[in-house]
Amino acid sequence: MPRVKFIAADGTQYVVEAPAGTSVMRAALDNGILGIDGDCGGLCACATCHVYIEAGWAPVVPEMGSQERDMLELAYEVQPSSRLGCQIELTVAADGLEVHLPKYQR
């Protein structure tokens, strides 16, 4: 199973495993990771699963679609590495993916 490392704004790290095909948002919710709310349930209709992807992982995760880009306009502190966790599906190639949680999401 792919592993995901969630790094909170205070530096606390949480490593969880989730089946391939699970979204980063769902992996966080299923493992009680604070800072990911997923209010829309993964429908890409909010920005409560906003994360920052480590630069080296950008080629491994799927490209951002227009709906995700539109939803990120609702997020705070958007950076070039910003993504919505509900739009990133875990794969074997993404094993070890590192995502940072924005400081405003607690």
N, C-alpha and C positions, 0 to 999 in steps of 0.2 A: 504494500500500500504506500502511496506517496506520502511524504512528510511535508508539513508546512511549519515554518518558524514564524511566529507572530512576535513582533518586537514593539512593546508599548512605548509611549513617549518618554517614560521615565527609565527606559532601558531594560525593563523586565522582559524576559524571553519565555515563550511558551512554545513547545514543539508538540504537534499533534499529528496523528496519522488519520487518513481518510481514504475510502475507496476511490480508485480512479473514476472519473466522471462526476465527482462531488465538486461543488463550487467552493471557492475559498470562504465565502460567506457561510455556507452550510457547515463547513468544517469548523469554523469559529463558533457558530451557534451550538452545534452538537457537543462541543467541548468546553462550553462556558467561558469563552474568551471575552473579557470585558472590552468594550470599545467597538464592537460590531453589533448593531441592533437588527438590521435586516427587516425594517418595518414593513416593506412591501412584499416580503416573502421570496425575494429573488426575481421579481418581475421587471427589474430595471425601471422602477417607477419612483424611486427616491434616491437619496445619496447617503443612507445611514450605514452603508458597508464600505465607505471610502477607505482606501488603503494606498500606500505608496509601495511600489515594486522596486526592489533593488535593481540597479541599472543592468547588471549582468544577466538578469532573468528576463529582460524585455523580449529577447528573441524567442523565448520558450513559451511565453503565454500568448493566447490568441490576440490578434489585432483588435483595437478598440473600434466598435461600430458607432454609427451616428447617434443611436438612441443613448448609448452610454455617454458619449460626448455631451449630449444635451443635458443629461442628468447631472453630470459633473459640474455644470454651470450653477447648480444649486448647492454645491459643497463649499465648505470653508477651506481656505489655505490650499487651494489646488496648485499642484506643482506638475512639471513635465512627467513625473513618474506616477501621477495619480491614476488610479483605476477604481472600478467598483468591484468588490469581491464577488458579487453575484454573477459577474460576467467572466470570471476566470475559472475554467474547469481544470481540475487537477488531472494530470497525466503522469505516466511513469517518467517521462522526460522532465517533468517539473518536480521530481522528488528532491526535497530540500529547499523548495521555494521559500524565499525570505520576504516578508511583507512587514512594513512599518505601519503602525496605527497613528493617526493624527492625534495631537494632544487635546483637541477639543472633544474627541469622542472617548468618553470614559464610562 
